[in-house]
Amino acid sequence: MSSNDLARRIRVDSLRTVHKARASHIGSSLSIADILAVLYEDILRSRPAEPAWPDRDRLIVSKGHAAAAVYAALANRGFFPRDWLDTYCADGSRLAGHITHGVPGVELSTGSLGHGLPVAAGLAVAAHRGALSWRVFALLSDGDCDEGSTWEAALFAAHHRLEKLTAIVDYNRIQGFGRVGEVLELDPLGDKWRAFGWGVVEVDGHDHGALRTALEGPAQAGRPTAVIAHTVKGKGVGFMEDRLEWHYKSPTDEQLLHALRGLGEDG
């Protein structure tokens, strides 16, 4: 399928799984649907039937609370059966509410912010020192950028010239307790990454062509790349867009039908 088709499927499946589980974080999942779709359709080198293929590109999703979107992407790409999505957040399910290692296609259990980039930098060092062909991507939230461990890893990656490492910041400007400007101001975010020695590209995080171009290779030779993806929390569902409450709420039956119809899907 195309990246646009996959993004729509990710949104539809995320809505359904979060609704069924009465779970949280649908806004965060919708925010990254386009980023995940471009990665899985156009960028990442992977083999869904062989998730542990040694030459695969590695994707670390640091914003582990957006698990519904990641699981939807993996299921639609064939890493595991789609009917697993029906078990999201159920007792005994492999699909926990935060991304969990052991699910085919998941590299690292995440949820506590600030852990993703340090692990991704370590993987990139291994690729660099071993002259290996695979690349490493870390998908961060703006909340990850509040964590000191993220900036320690940023210094480390630039020092070691890890050009196989790309950090993607889902910059939707809403965190768990308020807007970024209220919780901890990050602007000018691109300049911060540049000051830490990274090549920086800022894009509309819902523009597939712009994302594809930004993710195809390093922005600058000999430097890691930071892609600042300007996104909208809840993107694709009008009544959820740019609304803090959808960090936590799950849609009612009526809201689910309304959201699905807006995406061209029958209830």
Secondary structure by P-SEA (a helix, b strand, c coil): ccaaaaaaaaaaaaaaaaaaaccccaaaaaaaaaaaaaaacccccccccccccccbbbbbcccccaaaaaaaaaaaacccccccccccccccccccccccccccccccccccccccaaaaaaaaaaaaaacccbbbbbbbcccccccaaaaaaaaaaaaaccccbbbbbccccccccccccccccccaaaaaaaaacccccccccccaaaaaaaacccccccbbbbbbccccccccccccccccccccccccaaaaaaaaaaacccc
